[in-house]
Amino acid sequence: MMEVKTYTFYAPCPLLDIEAMQTWLEDMSMEGYLLKDCSKARHKFYFYKIEPLSTRYRLTLVSDKIEEWNLRPNEEFVSISE
């Protein structure tokens, strides 16, 4: 089985700026990068390379304590529009 290459980007805005983060993630999708995972410690985000796609991200701040954050995509809420 071939391993899928992962691309790493740093968030261009504060993680607590929810609107800016959503916009950035949606822009990344339109550039052909789909969120895979992230690292809270270094504000790194990991993406798969895909065909450009219109994707809507909705983030909700549930705690202001970074150690409690779960920034990984929740499969239950992931939806991709064509």
N, C-alpha and C positions, 0 to 999 in steps of 0.2 A: 504494500500500500504506500503510495507516494505521500510524503508529508507536505502540507500546504504551507507556503511561505507566509510569515507574519511580518508586517511592517509596523514600525514604532514611531509614534509622534508624541510630542509634548503638548499639553493643553495650552492654547494661546491666551487663555483667560483664567481668572480665579475659578477654582472648582465650585465655589459657593455662588457664583454668578450663573444661576440655573438657565436663564434665558440665553445667555451667550454660549453656554455649554451645549444646549440643545441645537442652537443655530450652527455651531461649529461641527457637531456630529452629523447633522443633516447635510451640511456643505461637503463634508468628507465623503459621505455616501454618494453625492452627486459627482464627486471626483473619482469614484470607483473604489472606495475603502469602506468596508463594513466592520463595525466594532466587534471585536472578539473578547477583549478583556482589558483590564487596566491595573496600574500599580498606584495605590494611594500614596505611598511613601515618596515617590518621585514625580508624580503627576504625569506618568507615561501611559499612553493608550496604545493598545495593540489592535491591528486591523488585518482583515483578509483583503486581498485585492480581488475585486469583482468588476463586472460591467457597471458603468454608472447607473445609479438606481435612486429613485425618489423614495426616501425613507423618513418617517417621522419619529423623532425621539421625544419622549416625555419623561422628564426627570422630576423626582419628588424628594425634597430634603426631609428626612425623617429624624435626623439627629445632627447637631452641630459638632459632635465628637467624631473626628475623622476615623478613629479606630473602630467605630460602629458601622461605618459605611459599607455597603455592598454595592459596588459599581458594576458588577458583572451583569450582562444582559439576562433578564429573567425570561426564560423560554415561554412561560405562560402568557407574557404580555408582549412578546415580540411579534410584530406584524410587518410585512413587507408589501408595499403597494407597487403595482406595475404601471 
